[in-house]
Amino acid sequence: MIDTAPESLSDLKETIKLHYPKLSKRLRQVAEFVLDAPSDVAFGTVAVLSKDAGVHPSTWVRFANAFGFSGFSEMQKLFQQKLMEEAPNYQDRIRMAREVFGDEGSDQSPAQLLSRFSHANAIALGHLGETTAPEDLDKAIQILSQAHAAHIVGVRRAFVVASYFAYALRHINQKAYLVDGVGGMFKEQGSSLDQNDVLIAVSFYPYAEETQSVAKAAAEKNVPLIVITDNQISPLASIASVCFVVKEAEIDSFRSLSSSLCLAQALSIGLAYELERKNA
C-alpha cells in the first residue's frame, strides 16, 4: 500500500490515519492498537502484541509491510526511538500507578478506590497538559471568538461534557445551544447552523451515529468543527477544523471524564480572556 516507509512515529501515525478507511478489519485492529498503545508496541513481542490486539501474529507483519516496512522489527524501531526521546508517557505512568496501588479492585474499600481514581485522574490530567498542542488551543479559541453562536453536540457519556461546555459558554455571555435531540430532532436542531457559527462535537468510542450525522451535516455547510474525542482515527477527526484527542483515566474498565471537562473549561475561560483582550 505504501512504497516508502515513514521515517518517524508521527509520520507513521498520520499515514495510518490517512489510509485507515482502506484497511481490512484485522489491519484496522492493529492500527487502533498502534495508535492507542505505542509504548506497548515499542517493547512488546509479536506474540504478546497479537494476543493483546486480538489478531494472528502474521497480521502484524502484514501491517508493517502495508506501510512500507520490511518487517515488524523495522517498524518497531520507530516506536522505540520515540519512547527513548520522551519522558514516561501516559500508559507507562498508569502501569507505575498500578504497581503502587495494585489492581485488585473487588477487595478494595471506597477509600482505596477513591485513591486509585484520583491518582489515575491526576496522571491523565498531566498527560493532557503535556500533549495538547498550544496551536490547537489557539486555533479553537480563535474559531470560537469569531463565531456568532456555538452549537454543542454529544450523547450518552459525552453528553456530560457537551452540556458543561454549553453551560460554561453561556456564563461568559456567549450564545451557546446544546444539540440534545429532544424528540429525536438531532437533524432539525443541526440544520440551524450556518457558516458564521461553530459546532463543538464530543464523541467517544463507539462514536454515536447521532453526533456523526450532525457533525457531517455541519461540515458539508462549511461550518467550523471543533472535536473532542478519544482516538486519532475517530470518524470525526478527519473532518474537524481542530481535533483534540483526550486520553481519560480508566480504572477497572470505568473511564473518567475529568480530562475532557478540564479541556472544555480551559477553552471556555481562554475564550473569555480572548474576548476581553479584543474589547479592551
Summary of the structure (lengths in Angstrom):
residues: 280
radius of gyration: 20.3
end to end distance: 53.9
largest distance: 61.8
contacts: 870
relative contact order: 0.11
helix: 62%
strand: 10%
